[in-house]
Amino acid sequence: MTNAATFRSGKGHRNENFPVASHLIRPRYRKIILGFYEFVRSADDIADHPSLTETRKLELLNQLESDLTGISNENAEAVTLRSLLIKRGMSNRHPLDVLTAFKLDVTKQRYRDWKDLIEYCSYSAMPVGRFVLDVHGESSATWPASDALCAALQIINHVQDCGADYRDLNRVYIPLDFLAASGAEIESLGQREASPALRHCLREIALRTEVLLRESETLPTLVLDQRLGLEISVIQELARRLVSMLPRRDPLNQRINLTKAGIVRASLTALLKGLFRRFGRYFTTGLRKPRDA
């Protein structure tokens, strides 16, 4: 049986919109986080592969699941992650949840409303943040803020890629009721530039995404691991800047991303703010000291 590696896109963790196990993360945690990423990347490339049939995609995703759960050993990415999870005594719940999202990508091409989209994010995005928190030994009390942040990151990606998703995969993550309320047609996603109605729809999505980011604001100070808190601060700052760009740019014909210089500026700003928040909170309130060892 052909394994998942055959269908890899060549995209790696350095090509993602947001940091994946950057050097802010402690070295002892990076290997398992990158192992998780490689597993997810393999599944994502299968779900998005333009020449595979729906049946074949599901077969390959089911094979990854069998490898992850120990039934078989066909895919190195799944076997490696399984071994890393066993070594750390961790459950495979989060990667299995993400596999559910990729199976949805294969079988579900439209989302009714915001609730439907957030339900998808509960499989595609939220388990990623929960996994990283679990690797660091953080409390599940951090999950709601993390869920909001991860859903926001996912939706930013959806808006950035809305044209390509529709043209290449006939996949539409923009909720149908948002399109209808704005007077936009699904087919407008296939045009060379966004219609006024579609631009209005995407602005409404951006406003909802800003709410999610606000709901995640407490996360950097909720986590005990200082370096993880700083990584989260950087991700939040990058997300805020991207969301602010969404209403001003047309994703059908413009790249919605930050320049390298913009990423550096945003990261430095976030690091300074993050350090100030964490240590300021500790020294002014006498609350728990950040974990920095």
C-alpha positions as CSV (number, residue, x, y, z in Angstrom):
1,M,0.0,0.0,0.0
2,T,1.4,3.4,-1.0
3,N,2.0,5.4,2.2
4,A,1.4,9.0,3.0
5,A,4.9,10.2,2.3
6,T,4.2,9.7,-1.4
7,F,1.7,12.6,-1.3
8,R,3.6,15.1,0.7
9,S,3.5,18.6,-0.6
10,G,7.0,19.6,0.5
11,K,5.6,22.1,2.9
12,G,7.3,22.1,6.3
13,H,6.9,23.8,9.7
14,R,8.9,26.8,8.6
15,N,6.4,27.5,5.8
16,E,3.4,27.9,8.2
17,N,1.8,31.3,8.8
18,F,2.4,31.0,12.6
19,P,5.4,29.7,14.6
20,V,5.5,25.9,15.1
21,A,7.8,24.9,17.9
22,S,10.1,27.9,17.5
23,H,13.2,28.2,19.6
24,L,11.2,29.9,22.3
25,I,9.9,26.4,23.1
26,R,12.2,24.5,25.4
27,P,14.3,21.9,23.5
28,R,12.9,19.0,25.5
29,Y,9.4,19.7,24.1
30,R,10.3,20.5,20.5
31,K,10.8,16.9,19.3
32,I,7.3,15.8,20.2
33,I,5.6,19.0,19.0
34,L,7.4,18.6,15.6
35,G,6.5,14.9,15.6
36,F,2.9,16.0,16.0
37,Y,3.3,18.6,13.2
38,E,4.7,16.0,10.8
39,F,1.8,13.7,11.4
40,V,-0.7,16.5,10.9
41,R,1.1,17.8,7.8
42,S,1.0,14.3,6.2
43,A,-2.8,14.1,6.8
44,D,-3.3,17.6,5.6
45,D,-1.5,16.9,2.3
46,I,-3.6,13.8,1.7
47,A,-6.9,15.7,2.3
48,D,-5.8,18.5,0.0
49,H,-4.2,16.4,-2.7
50,P,-5.8,17.4,-6.1
51,S,-5.5,14.1,-7.9
52,L,-6.6,11.6,-5.2
53,T,-10.2,10.4,-5.1
54,E,-12.4,10.8,-2.0
55,T,-12.2,7.1,-1.5
56,R,-8.5,7.0,-1.7
57,K,-8.0,9.9,0.6
58,L,-10.1,8.3,3.3
59,E,-8.2,5.0,2.9
60,L,-4.9,6.8,3.4
61,L,-6.3,8.8,6.4
62,N,-7.6,5.6,7.9
63,Q,-4.2,4.0,7.5
64,L,-2.6,6.9,9.4
65,E,-5.2,6.3,12.2
66,S,-4.4,2.6,12.3
67,D,-0.7,3.3,12.5
68,L,-1.2,5.9,15.2
69,T,-3.3,3.5,17.3
70,G,-0.8,0.6,16.9
71,I,-2.8,-1.6,14.6
72,S,-0.2,-1.3,11.8
73,N,3.1,0.4,11.0
74,E,2.8,1.7,7.4
75,N,3.6,5.4,7.9
76,A,6.7,6.6,9.6
77,E,5.1,9.9,10.7
78,A,2.3,8.1,12.6
79,V,4.6,5.4,14.1
80,T,7.1,8.1,15.3
81,L,4.3,10.1,16.9
82,R,2.9,7.0,18.5
83,S,6.3,6.2,20.0
84,L,6.8,9.7,21.3
85,L,3.3,9.7,22.9
86,I,3.9,6.4,24.6
87,K,7.3,7.5,25.9
88,R,5.7,10.6,27.5
89,G,2.6,8.7,28.7
90,M,0.3,10.9,26.7
91,S,-3.0,10.0,25.0
92,N,-3.4,10.0,21.2
93,R,-6.7,11.8,21.6
94,H,-5.6,15.1,20.1
95,P,-4.0,13.7,16.9
96,L,-7.1,11.5,16.4
97,D,-9.3,14.6,16.7
98,V,-7.3,16.3,14.0
99,L,-7.7,13.3,11.8
100,T,-11.4,13.7,12.2
101,A,-11.1,17.2,10.7
102,F,-9.2,16.0,7.7
103,K,-11.8,13.3,7.0
104,L,-14.4,16.2,7.2
105,D,-12.2,18.0,4.6
106,V,-12.7,15.1,2.3
107,T,-16.4,14.6,2.8
108,K,-17.8,18.1,3.8
109,Q,-17.4,21.0,1.5
110,R,-19.8,23.6,2.9
111,Y,-20.5,25.1,6.4
112,R,-23.9,26.4,7.3
113,D,-23.1,29.1,9.9
114,W,-20.5,30.2,12.4
115,K,-21.5,27.5,14.9
116,D,-20.9,24.9,12.2
117,L,-17.5,26.4,11.4
118,I,-16.5,26.5,15.0
119,E,-17.5,22.9,15.4
120,Y,-15.1,22.1,12.6
121,C,-12.4,24.1,14.3
122,S,-12.9,22.0,17.4
123,Y,-11.3,19.2,15.5
124,S,-9.0,21.0,13.1
125,A,-7.5,23.6,15.3
126,M,-8.3,23.4,19.0
127,P,-6.7,20.0,19.5
128,V,-3.4,21.5,18.3
129,G,-3.3,24.1,21.1
130,R,-4.4,21.5,23.6
131,F,-1.7,19.1,22.6
132,V,1.0,21.8,23.0
133,L,-0.4,22.7,26.4
134,D,-0.5,19.0,27.5
135,V,3.1,18.5,26.4
136,H,4.1,21.4,28.7
137,G,2.0,19.9,31.6
138,E,-0.3,22.9,31.6
139,S,-3.8,22.8,33.2
140,S,-6.9,22.1,31.2
141,A,-8.2,25.3,32.6
142,T,-6.1,27.0,29.9
143,W,-8.1,25.2,27.1
144,P,-10.9,27.7,26.6
145,A,-8.5,30.6,25.9
146,S,-6.4,28.3,23.7
147,D,-9.4,27.1,21.8
148,A,-10.4,30.7,21.0
149,L,-6.9,31.5,19.7
150,C,-6.6,28.3,17.6
151,A,-10.0,28.8,16.1
152,A,-9.0,32.4,15.2
153,L,-5.8,31.2,13.5
154,Q,-7.7,28.6,11.5
155,I,-10.3,31.1,10.3
156,I,-7.5,33.6,9.3
157,N,-6.1,30.8,7.1
158,H,-9.6,30.1,5.7
159,V,-10.0,33.7,4.6
160,Q,-6.5,33.9,3.2
161,D,-7.0,30.8,1.1
162,C,-10.7,31.1,0.3
163,G,-10.2,31.6,-3.4
164,A,-7.8,28.7,-3.8
165,D,-9.9,26.4,-1.6
166,Y,-12.9,27.0,-3.9
167,R,-11.1,26.9,-7.2
168,D,-8.9,23.9,-6.4
169,L,-11.0,21.8,-4.1
170,N,-14.5,23.1,-4.3
171,R,-14.2,23.7,-0.6
172,V,-15.9,26.7,1.1
173,Y,-15.2,27.4,4.8
174,I,-16.9,30.8,4.7
175,P,-20.3,30.2,6.4
176,L,-23.2,30.1,3.9
177,D,-25.3,32.4,6.1
178,F,-22.6,35.0,6.1
179,L,-22.4,34.9,2.3
180,A,-26.2,35.1,2.0
181,A,-26.5,38.0,4.5
182,S,-24.0,39.9,2.4
183,G,-25.6,39.1,-0.9
184,A,-22.6,37.2,-2.1
185,E,-22.7,34.1,-4.2
186,I,-20.4,31.1,-3.6
187,E,-19.3,31.4,-7.2
188,S,-17.8,34.8,-6.5
189,L,-15.0,33.0,-4.7
190,G,-13.8,31.8,-8.1
191,Q,-13.4,35.3,-9.6
192,R,-10.2,37.2,-10.1
193,E,-11.2,39.8,-7.5
194,A,-13.7,39.9,-4.7
195,S,-17.1,41.6,-5.3
196,P,-18.3,44.3,-2.9
197,A,-20.7,41.8,-1.4
198,L,-17.9,39.3,-0.8
199,R,-15.6,41.9,0.6
200,H,-18.4,42.8,3.1
201,C,-18.8,39.2,4.0
202,L,-15.1,38.8,4.7
203,R,-15.1,41.9,6.8
204,E,-17.8,40.4,9.0
205,I,-15.7,37.2,9.3
206,A,-12.8,39.4,10.4
207,L,-14.9,41.1,13.1
208,R,-15.9,37.7,14.5
209,T,-12.3,36.6,14.4
210,E,-11.2,39.7,16.4
211,V,-13.7,38.6,19.1
212,L,-12.0,35.2,19.3
213,L,-8.6,36.8,19.6
214,R,-9.9,39.0,22.5
215,E,-11.2,35.8,24.2
216,S,-7.7,34.4,24.0
217,E,-5.9,37.4,25.5
218,T,-5.4,35.9,28.9
219,L,-3.7,32.8,27.6
220,P,0.0,33.9,27.8
221,T,-0.3,34.7,31.5
222,L,-2.5,31.6,32.3
223,V,0.3,29.2,31.3
224,L,3.0,28.5,33.8
225,D,5.8,28.0,31.3
226,Q,7.3,31.4,30.6
227,R,8.7,30.5,27.2
228,L,5.5,29.0,26.0
229,G,3.7,32.1,27.2
230,L,6.0,34.2,25.1
231,E,5.5,32.0,22.1
232,I,1.7,32.5,22.5
233,S,2.2,36.2,22.8
234,V,4.1,36.3,19.5
235,I,1.3,34.2,17.8
236,Q,-1.4,36.5,19.1
237,E,0.4,39.6,17.9
238,L,0.9,38.1,14.4
239,A,-2.8,37.1,14.3
240,R,-4.0,40.5,15.4
241,R,-2.0,42.2,12.6
242,L,-3.2,39.7,10.0
243,V,-6.8,40.2,11.1
244,S,-6.4,44.0,10.7
245,M,-5.3,43.4,7.1
246,L,-8.3,41.2,6.2
247,P,-10.8,44.1,5.6
248,R,-8.2,46.1,3.6
249,R,-7.0,43.4,1.2
250,D,-8.6,41.2,-1.4
251,P,-7.7,37.5,-0.8
252,L,-8.7,36.6,-4.3
253,N,-5.8,38.6,-5.8
254,Q,-3.6,39.7,-2.9
255,R,-1.4,37.9,-0.5
256,I,-2.5,38.5,3.0
257,N,0.7,38.0,5.0
258,L,3.3,40.0,6.8
259,T,6.7,40.7,5.3
260,K,9.8,39.3,7.0
261,A,10.5,42.7,8.5
262,G,6.8,42.9,9.7
263,I,7.1,39.5,11.3
264,V,10.3,40.6,13.2
265,R,8.7,43.8,14.4
266,A,5.6,42.0,15.5
267,S,7.6,39.4,17.3
268,L,9.8,41.8,19.1
269,T,6.7,43.9,20.2
270,A,5.0,40.7,21.4
271,L,8.1,39.5,23.4
272,L,8.5,42.9,25.1
273,K,4.7,43.0,25.9
274,G,4.7,39.4,27.1
275,L,7.7,39.8,29.4
276,F,6.2,43.0,30.9
277,R,2.8,41.4,31.4
278,R,4.2,38.2,33.1
279,F,6.7,39.8,35.4
280,G,4.6,42.9,36.0
281,R,1.7,40.7,37.1
282,Y,3.9,38.7,39.4
283,F,5.6,41.6,41.1
284,T,2.5,43.8,41.4
285,T,0.1,41.1,42.6
286,G,2.3,38.5,44.2
287,L,0.8,35.8,42.1
288,R,2.6,32.7,40.9
289,K,6.1,33.1,39.6
290,P,6.6,32.3,35.9
291,R,8.2,28.9,35.3
292,D,11.5,29.8,33.8
293,A,13.7,26.8,34.6
